[in-house]
Amino acid sequence: MTAARAYRRAEGGGKVKSRLRRRALVDAVEIGVRSAPMSSLRTPPVLLAPGASGGAMYAPGRGAPLPAVDDRLVAPESRAEIVDGTLYQTMGSNQPHGTRHFAATHVFAGALAEGYEGAVDMLTRADETSDAAPDISVFPSGEDEVTGGRKLEEIAFEVLDTERLGHATTKVEKFAARGVRRLFAIRVASRKVYEWDHAHSDWIELPADSHIVDRCFRVPVPVAAFVDRVLADDTVARALLAAKNGVLAQALLEQREEGQKEGRREGKKEGELRATRAMLLTVLEARGAVTTTQRARVMACERVDELQGWTRRVVTGESVDAVLGT
């Protein structure tokens, strides 16, 4: 069955019973293509999630409290979302969209502060007629005290390639109205990152050398980390260090201990060099005046065995000039 046919069934008015109209809506959602506005469907104030085994969900009327963020208009995993009552198909991505999406997820996952969780393509019920999924969400751990479900995300992130900025902006406006604190978007083609300005309801381009500082993250996140693999890895490494990651802590401890051992070895070697040079100079001075050139040659020598060899030659009667030159 096509989506159009499903909605024609739903628009049958008095010729089709309410139960069939609701079933037609479910069919259209399961088909997962862009539909006509939900306002054109003359259905009672109930909505069914496709594949649900229970009863219908209540759709609150105007002025009623907002639904919980995890009350669904569309079934999870159906590759669809609803914005302002209009159903949209969501598709898999091509490269480089997929690459940027992965990089952003890598950065966010590695930098998350204690008490926060992240998700990819997680549906959020924005209002009575919108149920959409940001590309990346960051939300507090634990259950919502009122709904018993998950808590609303504090940060949402959109990766834009073929998706129109206008459509993404409509979604972001919904999330902002719902109470999401910070919203970001990356334009794949231009490699630019934007943040939503709540006060002016518009996007602001972030400088490439700026950082995102937020309580959701252990460390400041460089904006360029979303388009630069090295910076992304550096950000995650700093976050793991800030979290006192056990593996990194052990590796640093081992490096520190090895450095201390090396330092002791170098210190011992340097001490032996100083003592051997001093002995040679004492012997040379006992034989007579030591020229500036001869003293410089002794001080520049870094080999204990060579210094000891010079000392033996001088002690056994060989001339200083023959040993060190003039």
Backbone bond lengths (Angstrom), bond angles and torsions (degrees), N, CA, C in turn:
res aa  C-N    CA-C-N  psi(-1)  N-CA   C-N-CA  omega(-1)  CA-C   N-CA-C  phi
1 M - - - 1.462 - - 1.519 109.37 -
2 T 1.324 119.77 140.00 1.456 122.98 177.61 1.519 109.58 -85.39
3 A 1.353 115.41 162.75 1.455 119.53 177.59 1.524 110.97 -63.07
4 A 1.343 115.69 -39.53 1.466 119.32 -179.13 1.520 110.53 -60.40
5 R 1.335 116.54 -43.77 1.461 119.86 179.39 1.523 110.87 -63.99
6 A 1.343 116.00 -39.07 1.459 119.11 178.76 1.515 111.21 -60.82
7 Y 1.336 115.46 -41.57 1.454 117.54 -179.75 1.522 112.58 -75.56
8 R 1.319 117.87 -29.37 1.469 118.42 173.95 1.512 109.92 -62.44
9 R 1.322 116.18 -37.66 1.463 119.34 175.50 1.521 110.01 -62.71
10 A 1.369 115.98 -40.30 1.458 119.42 -177.98 1.513 112.22 -69.81
11 E 1.345 118.09 -24.62 1.456 122.26 -175.82 1.521 112.01 -95.64
12 G 1.310 117.85 17.57 1.456 120.84 -176.40 1.506 115.02 -74.15
13 G 1.357 117.69 -5.05 1.460 121.01 176.71 1.506 111.25 61.44
14 G 1.333 115.29 -132.65 1.448 120.50 -176.40 1.497 113.85 -69.56
15 K 1.335 119.68 -14.48 1.453 122.21 -178.01 1.524 112.52 -76.46
16 V 1.345 115.78 -18.09 1.461 119.65 -178.03 1.521 107.78 -121.91
17 K 1.265 117.40 132.98 1.461 120.98 -179.09 1.529 110.53 -68.37
18 S 1.340 115.63 158.20 1.471 120.32 -177.91 1.517 111.92 -56.38
19 R 1.317 117.24 -40.03 1.457 120.15 -178.14 1.509 111.14 -60.73
20 L 1.342 116.76 -41.35 1.460 120.35 179.91 1.518 111.43 -70.13
21 R 1.345 116.61 -36.49 1.460 118.70 178.52 1.529 110.15 -63.90
22 R 1.331 117.04 -40.77 1.462 119.55 178.00 1.521 110.93 -64.81
23 R 1.335 116.65 -38.37 1.459 120.17 178.16 1.523 110.95 -65.54
24 A 1.339 116.22 -34.69 1.467 119.95 178.00 1.517 111.17 -65.88
25 L 1.337 116.51 -38.18 1.460 119.67 177.38 1.519 110.45 -62.60
26 V 1.318 116.59 -43.29 1.457 120.60 177.72 1.519 110.59 -60.43
27 D 1.353 117.13 -42.23 1.468 120.51 178.38 1.518 110.54 -58.31
28 A 1.319 116.37 -43.33 1.463 119.54 -177.31 1.518 110.83 -66.19
29 V 1.328 117.95 -39.45 1.455 120.46 178.36 1.514 110.65 -65.61
30 E 1.334 116.91 -39.61 1.458 120.25 179.93 1.516 111.56 -66.89
31 I 1.326 117.18 -31.18 1.466 120.28 177.35 1.524 109.73 -65.97
32 G 1.373 116.80 -33.33 1.461 120.89 171.68 1.505 114.70 73.92
33 V 1.326 119.28 40.68 1.454 121.95 175.34 1.510 108.99 -124.77
34 R 1.314 116.62 168.71 1.457 121.27 -177.56 1.525 108.92 -67.70
35 S 1.333 115.10 130.78 1.459 119.10 -175.31 1.508 112.04 -113.88
36 A 1.329 114.87 -179.08 1.457 120.91 172.46 1.512 108.51 -74.37
37 P 1.351 119.14 159.45 1.454 120.93 179.09 1.512 111.27 -55.56
38 M 1.334 115.38 144.45 1.449 119.81 179.98 1.517 111.92 -65.76
39 S 1.353 116.41 -23.75 1.454 118.88 -179.69 1.514 112.08 -62.52
40 S 1.354 117.75 -20.69 1.456 120.58 -179.92 1.511 112.53 -82.64
41 L 1.344 116.63 -7.61 1.459 119.99 -179.67 1.514 108.51 -91.84
42 R 1.299 116.89 115.00 1.457 121.02 -176.89 1.521 108.93 -84.49
43 T 1.339 115.84 76.36 1.459 121.54 -177.64 1.514 109.59 -116.25
44 P 1.314 117.94 156.51 1.467 120.40 174.53 1.522 109.67 -63.47
45 P 1.344 117.65 167.37 1.472 121.03 -175.72 1.516 112.95 -75.62
46 V 1.342 116.64 53.70 1.450 121.27 174.21 1.505 108.28 -135.19
47 L 1.346 116.54 149.98 1.460 121.89 179.36 1.513 108.51 -131.85
48 L 1.306 116.16 138.71 1.453 121.29 178.87 1.517 110.04 -108.61
49 A 1.327 117.71 133.69 1.462 121.68 172.25 1.515 107.65 -83.65
50 P 1.352 118.24 127.82 1.459 119.89 -178.24 1.515 111.58 -58.71
51 G 1.305 115.85 135.74 1.449 120.98 179.60 1.515 113.05 85.19
52 A 1.351 117.75 -2.34 1.459 119.69 -178.49 1.514 109.89 -72.18
53 S 1.324 115.69 142.36 1.454 119.81 -179.19 1.518 111.34 -96.35
54 G 1.341 116.84 -15.36 1.450 119.86 -177.61 1.506 112.44 -92.19
55 G 1.327 115.34 -160.17 1.456 120.64 -178.24 1.503 111.92 -82.65
56 A 1.321 115.75 -171.73 1.455 121.75 -177.42 1.520 110.31 -77.60
57 M 1.340 115.34 155.28 1.454 121.19 174.15 1.522 108.75 -89.48
58 Y 1.328 115.80 148.99 1.453 119.75 176.87 1.520 109.32 -85.22
59 A 1.329 117.37 129.87 1.466 121.84 175.82 1.510 108.20 -99.92
60 P 1.319 119.64 109.10 1.454 121.25 -174.83 1.514 111.90 -62.77
61 G 1.292 115.60 148.60 1.454 120.48 177.60 1.509 111.49 -85.11
62 R 1.306 116.41 -178.54 1.452 121.22 -178.23 1.524 109.79 -62.49
63 G 1.333 116.40 134.84 1.446 120.89 179.32 1.513 113.76 90.15
64 A 1.316 117.65 -13.44 1.461 120.91 178.87 1.525 109.61 -78.71
65 P 1.336 117.53 160.13 1.472 120.13 177.64 1.527 110.64 -58.36
66 L 1.329 115.32 150.57 1.460 119.42 177.87 1.525 109.85 -65.71
67 P 1.317 116.46 148.72 1.465 119.13 176.41 1.522 110.40 -67.84
68 A 1.321 116.64 161.19 1.456 120.79 176.42 1.523 109.89 -62.46
69 V 1.319 117.21 152.03 1.464 120.48 -176.03 1.525 112.01 -63.32
70 D 1.345 116.67 -23.98 1.459 118.63 179.68 1.531 112.85 -106.90
71 D 1.347 117.48 21.09 1.466 121.53 166.19 1.524 107.61 -82.46
72 R 1.314 117.35 123.03 1.453 121.25 -169.45 1.523 113.10 -95.02
73 L 1.340 114.07 140.55 1.466 122.30 164.07 1.525 110.14 -97.07
74 V 1.326 115.88 -31.05 1.470 120.88 176.38 1.524 107.97 -121.46
75 A 1.311 115.27 155.17 1.453 119.35 -179.29 1.525 110.14 -74.38
76 P 1.340 118.04 136.50 1.469 119.74 172.69 1.522 110.82 -55.89
77 E 1.313 115.67 148.17 1.467 124.08 179.72 1.520 112.93 70.73
78 S 1.338 118.81 9.68 1.469 120.11 -179.64 1.528 112.55 -88.12
79 R 1.362 117.25 -0.93 1.469 122.19 179.14 1.522 110.70 58.16
80 A 1.320 115.62 41.65 1.468 120.64 179.05 1.514 108.31 -144.25
81 E 1.329 115.92 157.14 1.452 122.05 173.09 1.517 108.65 -147.41
82 I 1.315 115.71 157.62 1.467 121.41 -178.69 1.519 108.26 -120.55
83 V 1.330 116.51 128.45 1.453 122.70 177.22 1.515 107.43 -128.46
84 D 1.326 117.09 122.53 1.463 122.80 -177.69 1.519 111.69 53.42
85 G 1.314 116.66 39.21 1.455 120.36 176.62 1.509 114.66 78.70
86 T 1.320 118.68 4.45 1.458 121.76 179.38 1.524 109.37 -108.77
87 L 1.299 115.71 131.51 1.457 121.68 -177.43 1.519 110.50 -87.62
88 Y 1.337 116.47 131.99 1.460 121.99 179.17 1.517 109.38 -122.87
89 Q 1.319 115.32 140.44 1.452 120.41 171.94 1.523 108.45 -80.75
90 T 1.323 117.57 136.87 1.464 121.42 174.53 1.519 108.29 -108.58
91 M 1.321 116.27 135.49 1.463 121.55 -172.33 1.528 110.72 -116.34
92 G 1.315 116.01 160.73 1.454 121.28 171.12 1.521 110.41 -66.68
93 S 1.314 116.60 163.99 1.463 120.48 -173.97 1.517 111.84 -105.73
94 N 1.332 115.19 159.35 1.455 123.28 170.58 1.525 109.07 -97.80
95 Q 1.324 115.43 169.28 1.452 121.15 169.72 1.540 106.21 -78.50
96 P 1.357 123.65 134.99 1.463 124.80 13.93 1.526 114.69 -95.53
97 H 1.341 118.82 1.09 1.467 119.87 178.91 1.526 110.22 -54.45
98 G 1.327 116.59 -48.60 1.456 119.93 -178.82 1.517 112.05 -61.34
99 T 1.335 117.24 -36.82 1.459 121.50 179.37 1.520 111.38 -65.15
100 R 1.329 115.95 -45.86 1.466 119.82 179.09 1.524 111.23 -64.97
101 H 1.322 115.54 -38.88 1.464 120.47 177.70 1.530 109.98 -60.08
102 F 1.323 115.78 -45.31 1.467 120.55 179.76 1.526 110.60 -63.84
103 A 1.339 116.71 -42.79 1.466 120.27 -178.62 1.522 111.07 -63.16
104 A 1.333 116.54 -43.38 1.463 120.15 179.53 1.522 110.72 -63.52
105 T 1.323 116.63 -41.29 1.456 120.76 178.33 1.526 110.52 -63.16
106 H 1.327 115.99 -41.86 1.472 121.96 178.59 1.526 110.50 -58.11
107 V 1.338 116.74 -45.65 1.463 121.02 -178.30 1.523 110.75 -66.68
108 F 1.332 116.02 -49.70 1.460 119.39 -177.02 1.531 111.53 -63.18
109 A 1.317 116.71 -44.37 1.464 120.25 -178.00 1.524 110.78 -62.61
110 G 1.328 116.64 -40.41 1.456 119.71 -178.14 1.512 113.71 -73.77
111 A 1.341 117.50 -25.01 1.463 120.59 -173.57 1.520 113.81 -101.00
112 L 1.338 118.84 -0.67 1.465 121.01 -175.31 1.520 112.24 -58.69
113 A 1.327 115.23 136.30 1.457 120.76 177.28 1.527 110.04 -80.70
114 E 1.311 115.86 163.22 1.459 121.08 176.55 1.526 109.80 -59.32
115 G 1.322 116.55 135.46 1.456 120.29 178.65 1.512 114.31 94.09
116 Y 1.337 117.16 4.89 1.460 120.71 179.41 1.525 110.42 -127.12
117 E 1.313 115.30 151.80 1.453 122.13 176.96 1.524 108.83 -127.99
118 G 1.328 115.58 160.46 1.455 120.95 177.95 1.514 110.96 -123.95
119 A 1.318 116.32 157.90 1.459 121.24 179.23 1.524 109.04 -149.28
120 V 1.331 115.02 154.88 1.463 122.50 177.88 1.521 108.53 -115.66
121 D 1.351 116.30 130.94 1.475 122.22 176.58 1.529 111.56 53.55
122 M 1.318 116.95 43.32 1.468 121.62 179.80 1.527 110.06 -94.44
123 L 1.317 116.76 123.61 1.457 121.82 -179.03 1.526 111.27 -63.88
124 T 1.341 115.09 139.53 1.457 122.28 175.78 1.521 108.86 -131.27
125 R 1.291 116.68 125.27 1.473 121.50 178.06 1.521 107.80 -77.58
126 A 1.321 116.37 106.71 1.456 120.94 -176.91 1.521 112.29 -81.00
127 D 1.328 116.82 -40.89 1.462 121.37 178.33 1.521 108.48 -160.38
128 E 1.327 116.60 -164.11 1.461 119.91 -175.48 1.520 113.47 -62.91
129 T 1.339 117.14 -29.30 1.467 119.76 -174.17 1.516 113.45 -118.90
130 S 1.330 117.90 14.69 1.471 120.16 -178.46 1.518 110.65 -135.47
131 D 1.324 115.21 130.55 1.464 123.06 178.37 1.530 105.93 -144.37
132 A 1.337 116.80 95.66 1.464 120.86 -170.64 1.525 110.36 -132.60
133 A 1.340 114.73 166.22 1.466 120.47 -174.56 1.524 110.82 -122.34
134 P 1.339 118.85 116.54 1.463 120.08 168.59 1.529 109.21 -65.12
135 D 1.320 116.66 157.74 1.467 119.21 176.85 1.523 110.74 -62.61
136 I 1.336 116.66 -42.06 1.460 121.65 179.49 1.520 108.45 -137.02
137 S 1.320 116.37 137.00 1.460 121.63 177.41 1.520 109.46 -127.35
138 V 1.332 115.87 144.05 1.456 122.25 173.09 1.525 106.86 -124.56
139 F 1.324 116.76 123.46 1.466 120.01 -174.42 1.524 110.06 -140.79
140 P 1.349 117.31 157.64 1.469 120.12 -179.56 1.522 111.43 -67.67
141 S 1.315 116.07 146.50 1.454 121.20 176.12 1.532 109.94 -70.29
142 G 1.314 115.22 161.88 1.457 120.07 175.28 1.515 112.67 92.25
143 E 1.327 114.97 172.97 1.463 121.65 -177.62 1.518 111.39 -90.17
144 D 1.309 115.52 149.70 1.456 121.68 172.38 1.526 108.29 -69.52
145 E 1.323 116.89 130.94 1.454 120.51 -175.40 1.520 112.69 -65.55
146 V 1.329 117.04 -26.37 1.466 120.33 -177.25 1.517 111.21 -88.47
147 T 1.347 116.62 -49.54 1.462 120.32 -173.16 1.516 113.86 -91.68
148 G 1.321 116.93 -22.12 1.457 119.84 -175.25 1.510 113.64 79.39
149 G 1.343 117.23 -3.27 1.454 121.83 177.63 1.522 110.91 -96.63
150 R 1.304 117.09 -160.16 1.464 119.81 179.68 1.516 110.34 -75.22
151 K 1.319 115.39 164.90 1.456 120.93 178.63 1.527 110.71 -88.85
152 L 1.317 115.13 157.90 1.463 120.96 178.45 1.521 110.40 -65.24
153 E 1.333 116.59 140.94 1.459 119.39 177.50 1.521 111.16 -64.58
154 E 1.317 115.61 149.51 1.462 121.21 175.78 1.527 110.90 -97.61
155 I 1.342 116.33 -25.38 1.461 121.54 178.69 1.525 108.64 -132.10
156 A 1.324 116.51 135.93 1.466 121.92 174.19 1.517 108.16 -130.76
157 F 1.341 115.83 145.89 1.462 121.90 -172.66 1.516 109.07 -136.15
158 E 1.330 116.12 129.85 1.461 122.30 178.32 1.529 110.11 -114.98
159 V 1.318 117.01 134.75 1.463 123.04 173.98 1.519 107.38 -106.34
160 L 1.337 117.01 120.35 1.461 121.54 -171.21 1.521 110.82 -111.76
161 D 1.320 115.45 122.38 1.465 121.42 175.02 1.519 107.62 -125.33
162 T 1.326 115.86 -87.55 1.465 119.36 177.53 1.522 111.07 -84.96
163 E 1.329 117.88 -18.37 1.464 119.68 178.63 1.518 110.19 -65.05
164 R 1.309 115.93 134.80 1.455 120.49 -179.91 1.523 110.33 -68.36
165 L 1.350 115.80 140.50 1.456 119.84 178.36 1.518 110.28 -62.37
166 G 1.334 116.47 -34.34 1.463 119.67 179.89 1.517 111.91 -61.09
167 H 1.351 116.79 -43.20 1.459 119.98 179.25 1.523 110.24 -66.07
168 A 1.334 116.76 -42.77 1.461 119.94 178.70 1.524 110.66 -62.80
169 T 1.329 116.86 -38.60 1.461 120.71 179.30 1.517 110.96 -63.84
170 T 1.316 117.27 -39.98 1.469 120.47 177.64 1.522 110.18 -60.23
171 K 1.317 117.11 -44.43 1.462 120.94 177.37 1.526 110.79 -61.48
172 V 1.335 116.00 -45.42 1.456 120.69 -177.45 1.520 110.79 -63.20
173 E 1.327 117.11 -39.65 1.462 120.25 177.30 1.522 110.77 -59.96
174 K 1.323 116.38 -38.42 1.460 120.66 178.34 1.533 110.25 -65.05
175 F 1.342 116.27 -45.76 1.458 120.06 179.95 1.525 111.02 -64.54
176 A 1.345 116.61 -39.20 1.458 120.07 178.88 1.524 110.72 -63.16
177 A 1.329 116.43 -43.86 1.457 120.37 179.10 1.524 111.05 -64.23
178 R 1.326 116.56 -31.58 1.466 120.57 179.17 1.527 111.18 -71.03
179 G 1.343 116.91 -24.78 1.454 119.57 177.62 1.514 115.45 121.56
180 V 1.350 118.17 8.15 1.464 120.02 176.70 1.528 108.49 -64.61
181 R 1.333 117.01 125.10 1.467 120.95 -172.54 1.512 114.07 -65.73
182 R 1.352 116.74 -48.35 1.456 119.71 -173.88 1.524 109.12 -134.27
183 L 1.319 114.90 137.82 1.460 121.06 -178.23 1.519 109.03 -133.16
184 F 1.339 115.57 134.12 1.457 121.59 -175.76 1.529 109.89 -128.40
185 A 1.314 114.79 157.57 1.466 120.80 174.87 1.519 108.80 -144.08
186 I 1.330 116.19 143.23 1.461 121.07 174.43 1.512 108.02 -119.02
187 R 1.331 116.18 128.05 1.457 121.76 175.41 1.526 107.94 -90.52
188 V 1.323 116.69 113.18 1.453 121.33 -173.51 1.524 111.74 -60.62
189 A 1.330 116.64 -44.57 1.464 120.53 -174.85 1.528 111.81 -62.80
190 S 1.331 116.72 -42.63 1.466 120.45 -176.24 1.522 113.30 -93.46
191 R 1.343 117.07 -9.36 1.468 122.48 -178.18 1.527 110.92 57.74
192 K 1.334 116.24 36.58 1.457 121.78 178.81 1.520 110.52 -111.28
193 V 1.337 115.11 150.17 1.458 121.33 -178.67 1.526 108.31 -117.32
194 Y 1.325 115.74 137.73 1.462 122.04 -177.68 1.520 109.94 -125.20
195 E 1.349 115.77 151.79 1.465 120.99 172.04 1.522 108.82 -122.82
196 W 1.329 115.21 143.01 1.458 120.92 -179.01 1.529 109.62 -77.11
197 D 1.338 115.21 129.22 1.459 122.21 178.29 1.530 107.57 -94.56
198 H 1.319 116.83 106.18 1.462 120.59 -177.42 1.526 111.77 -62.36
199 A 1.335 116.59 -37.10 1.458 120.14 -175.26 1.522 111.78 -66.36
200 H 1.351 117.38 -36.99 1.457 121.00 -176.28 1.523 113.03 -109.35
201 S 1.332 116.95 0.50 1.471 121.79 179.13 1.524 111.05 52.19
202 D 1.319 115.43 53.27 1.463 119.84 -179.24 1.531 108.66 -156.12
203 W 1.340 114.99 166.10 1.453 121.04 179.57 1.524 110.94 -85.28
204 I 1.327 116.91 144.52 1.462 123.66 173.26 1.515 107.95 -120.78
205 E 1.337 116.71 126.88 1.456 120.06 177.61 1.526 109.30 -73.96
206 L 1.322 116.55 131.44 1.457 121.46 179.61 1.528 110.02 -89.54
207 P 1.329 117.87 135.40 1.472 119.75 176.71 1.524 110.69 -58.40
208 A 1.323 116.07 143.24 1.464 120.72 -176.67 1.523 112.43 -62.28
209 D 1.341 117.60 -26.00 1.462 120.28 -178.41 1.533 112.86 -97.17
210 S 1.325 117.05 11.25 1.466 120.27 -179.21 1.525 110.97 -88.68
211 H 1.334 115.49 172.52 1.454 122.04 -179.27 1.527 110.17 -128.64
212 I 1.326 115.61 148.67 1.457 121.18 173.18 1.525 106.95 -94.76
213 V 1.317 115.58 112.93 1.462 121.34 179.45 1.520 107.53 -108.16
214 D 1.325 116.98 123.31 1.466 120.02 -176.22 1.516 109.43 -157.18
215 R 1.326 115.60 153.26 1.461 120.13 179.60 1.522 112.87 -65.25
216 C 1.331 116.82 -17.46 1.467 120.43 178.88 1.526 112.33 -72.79
217 F 1.335 117.75 -16.02 1.456 121.71 -174.00 1.524 111.15 -117.66
218 R 1.322 115.89 143.45 1.462 121.20 178.53 1.519 111.89 -69.66
219 V 1.319 116.75 -32.11 1.466 122.13 -176.30 1.525 108.93 -134.63
220 P 1.329 117.98 158.24 1.471 119.60 172.99 1.530 110.28 -60.17
221 V 1.320 116.33 137.55 1.463 121.48 -178.13 1.520 109.26 -103.30
222 P 1.338 119.03 115.47 1.465 120.09 178.28 1.524 110.74 -63.69
223 V 1.310 116.37 135.33 1.469 120.45 177.52 1.524 110.36 -58.35
224 A 1.331 116.17 -39.83 1.469 120.44 -178.68 1.521 112.91 -65.73
225 A 1.345 117.48 -14.90 1.469 119.95 -179.46 1.524 111.84 -64.54
226 F 1.334 117.28 -20.01 1.462 120.07 -179.44 1.528 112.28 -78.44
227 V 1.334 116.38 -12.69 1.465 119.33 179.43 1.523 111.87 -127.07
228 D 1.332 117.48 1.28 1.462 121.89 -177.37 1.520 108.56 -127.17
229 R 1.338 117.34 115.07 1.461 121.50 -174.52 1.529 111.78 -63.60
230 V 1.329 117.55 -39.72 1.463 120.26 -178.10 1.524 110.31 -64.43
231 L 1.328 116.23 -45.56 1.464 119.89 178.68 1.518 111.04 -63.94
232 A 1.329 116.56 -36.31 1.466 120.14 177.87 1.523 110.05 -61.57
233 D 1.329 116.87 -46.89 1.462 120.63 179.49 1.527 111.08 -63.93
234 D 1.342 116.83 -40.06 1.464 120.71 179.12 1.526 110.95 -62.42
235 T 1.329 115.96 -40.72 1.463 120.41 -179.54 1.520 110.84 -63.60
236 V 1.321 115.96 -45.06 1.462 120.03 178.91 1.531 110.49 -63.87
237 A 1.320 116.80 -40.72 1.469 120.35 179.27 1.526 110.78 -62.10
238 R 1.333 117.31 -44.00 1.463 119.89 178.70 1.523 111.17 -63.12
239 A 1.340 115.94 -39.56 1.462 119.69 179.20 1.526 111.11 -64.75
240 L 1.333 117.25 -40.56 1.463 120.58 178.78 1.526 111.44 -66.14
241 L 1.326 115.89 -36.69 1.460 119.17 176.20 1.525 110.63 -65.98
242 A 1.342 116.01 -41.66 1.464 119.62 178.64 1.521 111.33 -63.90
243 A 1.328 116.37 -30.55 1.464 121.02 179.65 1.522 112.06 -83.40
244 K 1.340 117.01 0.24 1.470 122.11 -177.45 1.525 111.20 55.59
245 N 1.327 114.61 47.91 1.458 120.50 178.33 1.524 110.40 -54.57
246 G 1.338 116.43 132.62 1.461 121.19 -173.80 1.517 113.71 -61.47
247 V 1.323 117.25 -42.52 1.462 120.83 -178.78 1.529 110.64 -64.47
248 L 1.341 115.93 -46.87 1.462 119.25 179.53 1.530 111.03 -66.37
249 A 1.337 116.92 -39.59 1.463 120.04 179.73 1.527 110.76 -60.80
250 Q 1.338 117.30 -41.72 1.459 120.85 178.66 1.520 111.23 -65.94
251 A 1.359 116.17 -42.40 1.462 119.64 179.25 1.523 111.14 -62.55
252 L 1.329 117.40 -40.94 1.462 120.92 178.91 1.523 110.96 -66.41
253 L 1.334 116.18 -38.57 1.463 119.59 178.43 1.520 110.61 -62.92
254 E 1.333 116.98 -44.11 1.459 120.78 179.44 1.523 110.97 -63.95
255 Q 1.339 116.87 -40.74 1.464 119.75 177.92 1.528 110.86 -64.23
256 R 1.328 116.35 -39.51 1.471 120.24 -179.96 1.528 110.58 -64.71
257 E 1.336 115.75 -43.78 1.462 119.13 179.33 1.522 111.74 -64.07
258 E 1.342 116.17 -40.99 1.460 119.74 178.08 1.523 110.62 -64.92
259 G 1.334 115.84 -38.49 1.460 119.50 177.52 1.514 112.13 -63.62
260 Q 1.335 115.91 -38.87 1.456 119.11 177.97 1.523 111.67 -65.69
261 K 1.334 115.87 -40.55 1.461 119.78 177.00 1.521 110.62 -62.57
262 E 1.321 115.60 -44.72 1.465 120.06 179.30 1.520 110.37 -62.32
263 G 1.334 115.00 -39.22 1.456 119.12 178.15 1.517 111.85 -62.68
264 R 1.330 115.74 -41.34 1.469 118.71 178.28 1.518 110.83 -64.90
265 R 1.350 115.56 -40.40 1.474 118.75 178.22 1.518 110.41 -63.60
266 E 1.337 115.95 -44.44 1.458 118.70 179.71 1.519 111.07 -65.67
267 G 1.328 115.52 -37.87 1.465 118.80 178.98 1.510 111.61 -64.45
268 K 1.325 116.25 -41.11 1.468 120.42 178.47 1.524 110.87 -63.74
269 K 1.347 114.65 -42.89 1.467 118.86 -179.89 1.521 110.68 -63.64
270 E 1.344 116.56 -43.66 1.460 120.38 -178.95 1.531 110.66 -65.02
271 G 1.320 115.73 -38.77 1.469 118.85 178.34 1.518 111.74 -63.77
272 E 1.327 116.35 -40.10 1.469 120.53 179.23 1.518 110.77 -66.72
273 L 1.345 116.42 -38.69 1.469 120.32 178.12 1.522 110.58 -62.66
274 R 1.343 116.08 -46.96 1.472 119.26 -179.28 1.523 111.46 -59.95
275 A 1.329 116.55 -42.73 1.470 119.77 -178.86 1.525 111.33 -66.04
276 T 1.337 117.89 -40.43 1.467 121.43 -178.36 1.523 110.78 -69.57
277 R 1.338 117.08 -39.88 1.471 120.08 176.33 1.528 110.29 -61.72
278 A 1.342 115.83 -44.95 1.466 119.75 -178.38 1.531 110.74 -61.17
279 M 1.326 116.94 -40.86 1.460 120.44 178.71 1.520 110.99 -62.90
280 L 1.325 117.33 -45.14 1.463 120.78 -179.25 1.523 111.09 -62.93
281 L 1.325 116.69 -44.17 1.462 119.89 -179.96 1.528 111.05 -63.78
282 T 1.338 117.20 -36.61 1.469 120.25 177.75 1.526 110.53 -62.24
283 V 1.341 116.51 -43.22 1.461 120.73 179.19 1.523 110.45 -65.74
284 L 1.337 116.73 -43.06 1.467 121.21 -179.85 1.525 110.78 -61.38
285 E 1.324 116.32 -44.78 1.467 120.02 -178.81 1.531 111.14 -66.35
286 A 1.320 116.65 -29.96 1.467 119.53 176.70 1.511 111.31 -68.33
287 R 1.332 115.99 -26.03 1.475 120.09 179.32 1.523 112.24 -84.86
288 G 1.339 116.78 -12.28 1.449 119.84 -179.01 1.518 111.36 142.64
289 A 1.290 117.25 -168.20 1.464 122.12 -177.81 1.520 110.61 -67.27
290 V 1.327 114.69 142.50 1.467 121.99 178.22 1.518 107.81 -109.38
291 T 1.322 116.22 125.15 1.458 119.67 -178.45 1.529 110.54 -73.17
292 T 1.326 114.10 162.96 1.468 120.11 178.31 1.517 110.88 -61.34
293 T 1.320 117.62 -38.42 1.467 122.25 179.91 1.523 111.24 -64.98
294 Q 1.373 114.61 -42.80 1.468 118.64 -179.56 1.534 110.74 -65.63
295 R 1.335 116.89 -42.50 1.462 120.45 179.62 1.532 110.49 -63.37
296 A 1.340 117.28 -40.84 1.468 121.02 -179.76 1.525 111.24 -64.66
297 R 1.360 115.98 -36.54 1.461 119.07 179.32 1.521 111.33 -66.63
298 V 1.347 115.08 -39.30 1.470 119.01 177.98 1.533 110.20 -63.56
299 M 1.338 117.17 -46.32 1.453 121.17 -176.29 1.527 112.54 -68.99
300 A 1.334 117.47 -24.47 1.472 120.59 -179.15 1.521 112.39 -83.88
301 C 1.325 116.67 -16.34 1.468 119.90 -177.29 1.527 110.26 -70.40
302 E 1.333 117.80 129.99 1.465 122.93 -178.47 1.524 112.47 -108.08
303 R 1.336 117.46 6.67 1.468 120.85 -177.40 1.526 110.74 -112.80
304 V 1.318 115.55 119.23 1.463 121.03 -179.73 1.525 111.12 -62.26
305 D 1.349 117.36 -40.70 1.468 119.69 -177.37 1.516 111.73 -65.57
306 E 1.343 116.84 -35.24 1.462 119.33 179.21 1.526 110.72 -69.57
307 L 1.336 117.44 -41.27 1.462 121.28 177.30 1.529 110.43 -61.61
308 Q 1.335 115.78 -42.60 1.465 119.63 178.53 1.534 111.32 -63.70
309 G 1.329 116.68 -37.12 1.463 120.82 177.88 1.518 111.89 -64.05
310 W 1.340 116.75 -41.97 1.464 119.87 177.60 1.538 110.30 -62.75
311 T 1.326 114.74 -41.24 1.474 118.93 -179.09 1.523 110.59 -60.67
312 R 1.327 117.77 -45.73 1.463 121.06 -179.63 1.531 111.01 -61.14
313 R 1.335 116.78 -41.32 1.463 120.02 -177.65 1.524 110.99 -65.48
314 V 1.345 115.57 -40.11 1.470 118.10 -179.84 1.522 110.40 -69.07
315 V 1.362 116.67 -41.84 1.464 120.95 -178.84 1.531 111.11 -63.58
316 T 1.316 117.80 -34.89 1.458 121.06 -178.06 1.525 112.52 -81.76
317 G 1.340 117.97 4.91 1.443 120.70 170.97 1.499 115.64 108.00
318 E 1.327 119.22 -3.12 1.454 119.98 179.91 1.530 108.39 -70.39
319 S 1.299 117.20 145.37 1.462 119.94 -175.75 1.527 111.11 -69.54
320 V 1.330 114.13 149.61 1.464 119.78 179.17 1.510 110.48 -60.55
321 D 1.324 115.53 -42.75 1.464 119.58 -178.97 1.519 110.56 -61.49
322 A 1.341 117.59 -36.97 1.463 121.16 -178.75 1.535 110.19 -69.47
323 V 1.313 115.00 -32.57 1.480 118.45 -177.43 1.537 110.79 -80.96
324 L 1.353 116.08 -47.27 1.470 120.47 -172.86 1.513 114.10 -112.28
325 G 1.283 117.56 -3.97 1.455 119.03 -173.50 1.508 110.76 79.40
326 T 1.287 115.71 -178.49 1.469 119.45 -178.69 1.513 109.39 -98.34
